C-alpha cells in the first residue's frame, strides 16, 4: 500500500516558514500546528501540538524525488536528525525532520524535560494509558501531514515515501506505518515496533537516563505518593515528573487489551511484503537489545535487522569505539545505502 492510498490527515497550519541552511544544505524551516486534545488544557495542548519541521529537498534539484520523515526519541528536537537528513538530501532524497513530543518546539517548560512532565502533573494531567493513546495517535497522524506538506511545497515524496525513527521515534513511526499504512518503507534505529518490549526496556534502564538512583525508580513504580516525595527530595519537581513517566512506561510494558490499538507489532503481519521494514540495532543496547529487535522484526512479512558493533542506546560518553562515526551520521549512511535503489 502506498502512502498516497491512505486517508489524508488534517493539514498542518503553517505558522511560520523561513529559508535555512541545515548542515550546509538549503531548506525551509516551518513552525506548524495541528490541534490535538492531549491534556484537556488549552495552553498545554497548543504547546504539544506545535511542531518545528525542516524540509531539505535533494541538493541536485531532481524532481519527483522520494521523501523520508525523521523522528527522534521522545524529548529530542529535530536538530538531532540533521546529519542523517543532509546525507539523504545529498543522495537525492528529500528529508522531512520533525520535533518529537516534549522536544524542540513541543516543550511546555524550559530546562530539563522532566519540567514538562512536572507541569502536567501539577495541572492534574494523568500520565496514564489514555494520555499515551492520544499522544501516539497524534504523532502517527502528524507524519502523513508532514509528508503532504513536503509534497505540496517542495515536490518530494509524490510516489515513494519512507519513515525513519530513532528509539521512541521508531515505535511511533512503526505505528503510522503498520497500523495506518503510511509510507512504502520503514526504518528504525535503536528501537523496534513491539510496544511492550520497548517500554520494558526503557523502564529497566530508566534510572540511568533519568539520573535518579535505581532504588528511587524501583520504589516509585510500587509506592506511589511515598516515592513521589522521595523523588522530590532527590531532584525536585522534574524528578517527580520523570518518575510518573516511568510509571506510564511500566503500564505500557504490561500490555493488555487497552493497548492493542497502539502496539505496532500487532498490525505488522498485515503489512504487504512490498512494504519492507529495516532496523539498525546496537550490539550493547539495553533498551532495544538485538534479540528483541529481531523478534519484533519477524512480525513483518519482509524485514531486515543489522547490528552495529559496540553501539549502546546511541554512543555513551567515553564508549565510542576508535574511528566510529557519530551515531546520527552512521544512521544517515545506513539510510542512503538501504535506499540506493530509489536513487539509481
N, C-alpha and C positions, 0 to 999 in steps of 0.2 A: 504494500500500500504506500503510495507516495504521500508526502506531507500535504500536497495540494488537494488530496482527496478527503482530508479531514475537515470537519466543520470549522468555519472561520471564527476565531475568538473575537470578542470585543476589542477594537483597536486601542492602542495607546493614545492618550492625549499628549501631544508634544508641547512641553512647557518651555523648552529652550533647545537650540541647535547651533553649534558653532564648529568651525573647522579647527582641527587639532593635528598635531603630529605625535604619534604614539610609537615609541621605539624606532623613530626615524621613518615611519610610514605615515602618509597623509590619510586622514579620515575625518569623520564627523562624530562629535560627542553630543549626546542627547540627554536631556532631563525629561523623563517620561512618567506618566501616571496612568494606572488602571485601578479603579476603585475596588477595594476588597474589604469586606466586613470581617477583619481578622479578630478584633478585640471587643467591638461594641463601643469603643471610644473614638469619636471622630478624628481627634488630633493624632492619636496613635495610629489609627488605620490609615490616615493620609500619609504619615511618615513611612509606614511599612509598604504602602502602595506606590511610593515614589522611587523610581529606579533610574540610575545612571546607566547609559549604554554607549558603547563606541562601535561604529561600523567602519571597518577597514576594507575597502574594495581591493581587488587584486592590483598589485603595483604595475603590472603590464597593461592594464586598461582593458583586458579582454571582456567582451560582452557575454552575457549568459553564463557567468561563472557559477560554480557551486558555492554554497554558504554553509558555515559551521557556527553554531552557538557555543559559547564558552562560559561555563558556570562554575564558580569556585565553591569551596566548602562554606558552611554556614559561618557567619560573621566576617567573611572575607569580601572585600570590594573587588571590582573588576580589574584594577591595576595589576593584580597578581597574574592575570591572564595575558598581559601584553606580550611577553616573549613568545608564547605559543601562537598568539594571534598574528604577530608580524611574520613568523615563519610561514603561516598559511598564506598570508597576503602576498608574500614574495614568491610563493609557489603557484600562484594563480587561483587562489581560493579566497572568497570573501569571508571575513571573520566578524562575528557579532558578539561582543562582550557584554555581559550583564552583571549588575550587582546581585549578590545573594542576600537572603534575609539577615538583618542585623549587621550588614556590611555596607561600606560605601555610603551612598545616599540613603540607604534604608536603615538608618540609625535613629534611635529615639533619644539618645543622650550622648554626651561626649565622654571620652576616656575609655576605660575598659569595657568590652562588650557586656560584661556582667551588669553594667549600669542599665542597659536596655532591659534586661530581664528583671532587674530590681524595680525599675519604674513600672513595668507591667504588674508585678506582684503588688507594689504599693497601691496601684489603682484598682486592685481587686480582679485582675485578669487571671483566670485559671489556666496555668500551663499544663493542659491535660490533652487527652486524645482528640476531642473535638477541635481544640485550637490547632493541633498538629494537622488535622484533616483540612482545615481551612487554609493553613499555610502551604501544605503540599499541593492542594488543588489550585491555589492562586499562582504559585510558581510554575506549575505544569501548564497553565494557560498563558502565562507570560511568554513562554518560549515560542509558540507559534505566532503570537502577536509581534514579537521582535523580528522573527523571520519575515513576516508580512511587511513590516516597516522597511526592512533592508531590501526586500524585493521591489517595493513601490518607489523608494527614494534612490536606490543605488543599483538596481537591476541585477542583483545577485540572488541565487537560490531559486531561479524560476523552475528548475526541474530536479536538481539534486541538492538535498539538504541533509545535514548530519548534526547530531547533538553530541557535545563533549562536556563531561562533568568531572570534577575532582572531589573526592571524598563525599561529603553530603550532597554536593552538586551532582555527583554521579547518580546517587539514589534518586534525586529529584528529576534529573534528565531521563533516567530509566523509566520513571512513571509516565512522563509525557510520551516516550517512545513506545512502551509496551502497552499501556492502557489506552492512550488517546490516539495512537497511530501517527505521531508527529515524527517526521524525519525518515530518511531512507537508510541511515546507518547510525548506530550508537557507539560512542567511545567513552570509556570511563577509566580514570586513573586513581589508584589507591582508594578504590571504592567498588561497590557492586550493587546489584538490584535487589538483594534479599534484605528487606526492611528489618526483620527481627534480628538477623545475624549482624547486620551493620550497627544497629542500635546497641546490641550487647557488646560488640567490640568497642564502641565508644564509651560505654559505662565502665568496662574493665580498665580502660586507660584514662578515665576522666580526671583522676587526681593529678596525673602527670601534666595534663593540659591546663587544668584549672589553677594549679599551684597550691591547692588545698591538701592537707595531709590525708592519706588514704583512710585513716580511721574516721575522719570527719565525713568524708564522702560515703563510706560504708554505713556509718550510723545514720546519715541523712536519708538513705533510702529506706530506713526502717522506723526512725524515731520521730519524724515529722517536726512539730514546733520546737521540740527539745534540741534537735540537730540544727534547726534554723538559728536558734540562739547561740549555739556553739560556733556556727559559721560566721555569725555577725561579729562575735568577739574576735574571731580569727582574721576576717578580711572585710568587715563592714557589709553594707548592703549589696555590693557586687557579688560577694561570696554567697549570700542568701539566694540571689537570683540564679547564680550558676548551680547551686545545689538543687533548686527547684527544677531547673532544666535537666539535671541528672535524673531526677525522679521521672520526668517525662520520658527520657530515653529508656529508663528501666521499664516503663509501661509499654513503650513501643516494642522493646525486646521481648516482652512476654507474649506478644501477638494476641490472637483472639479474633472473633468474628467482626468486632468493630473496626479492625484494621484491614479487612480483606480488600477494600477498595483502594487502599493506599500502598499495598505491597506489590511492587513491580513484578517480582518473580512469579506471582500468581497468574499474571497475564502473558508472561514470556512464551509459554508453549503455543499460544495462538498467533504469535508473530510469524509472518511468512518467511520462508527461508531466503528470499531475495532481499530481506532487510537484516543484514548481519549485525551482531554486537561484538565489540572488541574491547578487551580490558587489559590494562597495564598494572600489574601488582608489584608491591615491594617485597623483596625477599624477607625482610625483617619487620614488616608492618604488623603491629599488634591490633590495629583497628580492623583492617581488612586483610587477614593473612592469605597467602596464595591458595591454600586449600579451600578456604571459604569462597574466594573469588571463583575458583574452578567449579565448585559445586553450584554456585549461583548461575554461572555462565552456561552450564549444561542445560538449564531450563529453556534456553533459546534453541530453535531448530538449527541455527547457524551462528557459531561464536568462536572466538579465539581468545587465549589468555597468554600474555607474555610476562615474565618475571624479571624485574631489574635487580641484579645482584647488589646486596648491601643497602638497598633502599628501605627505610622505615616508612612512617606515615609522612612522606616528604623526607628531606635530609635533615636529621637532627644536628644541632650545633656540635661541631667537633667530630661528627661521624661521617663526613663526606669522604668517600674513597679518593685517593690521589688521582687527579686527572678527570674526575667526574664532572659532567656538565651540571649547571644549576637545574633543579628539578623542572621548573617551568619550561626551560629551553629544551630539555630532554623530551618533554611532552610534545612540544612543537615538532621536533624531528620525527617522533613516532607517528604523529598525525599525518605529516606530509608523506611519510613512507607508506602508511596504510591507505592513503587516498591518491596514490600515484596514478591509478587508472582513471581517476576523474580529471586529471590534468594532462594526460597524454595527447 
